[in-house]
Amino acid sequence: MPSPSPTAAPVTILVDADACPVKEEIYRVAERFGAEVRVVSNSPFRVPVSARVKRVVVSDGFDAADDWIAEHADARSVVITADILLAERCLKAGARVLKHDGRAFDAASIGSAVATRAIMEDLRAGMDGVGGGPPPFSKADRSNFLQALDRVMVELRR
């Protein structure tokens, strides 16, 4: 694996942790690439004992975790979230953004994702009692995430 340029800042992986099913995979990839990890949530999560992994517990305030992540995201960050509005904020800050299933949010896809989110929110508001949500997280999703995170980390190392 090529080493990063001596002047490059380390990559930081910012994890929107409250509903993240791939934390263990993130820790493994971060260790392999020498990246820093910040696990951000409103309540404490167990994290590995490592100088590279830090738990960040924010207030219970609405969007406090999202605000912390967005404030710390930059061009040397990879943000892991399924939150479309957080993804949009982080992309504007120059960060790379991955969903838990490995799909990337990028400049080309974020506009339609935000619009679709707004439409779905309006539809749900008009359908009293109708639920739903994403399909169950699968082994294929986990594998796709690992491949995507590895690919992003290699690109950021260059």
C-alpha angles and dihedrals in degrees: 000000000000116000120238120257111274092242097048116109114235118268114252121206110209112200124201087211109182095088101013114134095183104060094120091052090050091053092052095049092045091052092050092051098036092242128156118241128205114191105200123194146135092246133037119275125191109251130183119271099255137130087228098054120070129178114222114196113190131188121283088251118132109276092356092137091046091049092051092049094046091049092052098041118108141145091293093054134096112199120203111203144125090209107111096199092049089048090054092051092048094048089054087055090054098255126140111241129203131183119223091259093056098257113136127226109217141162091275096051106033097078094056091042091055091047093048090048091054092048092049091048090054092047093049090049090058096046106072112204096005112128135180138136140175121326117264116285109259139199088251089055090052091049092047090051093051092050093047094048091047091050092050092048091051090050092050091050092062 
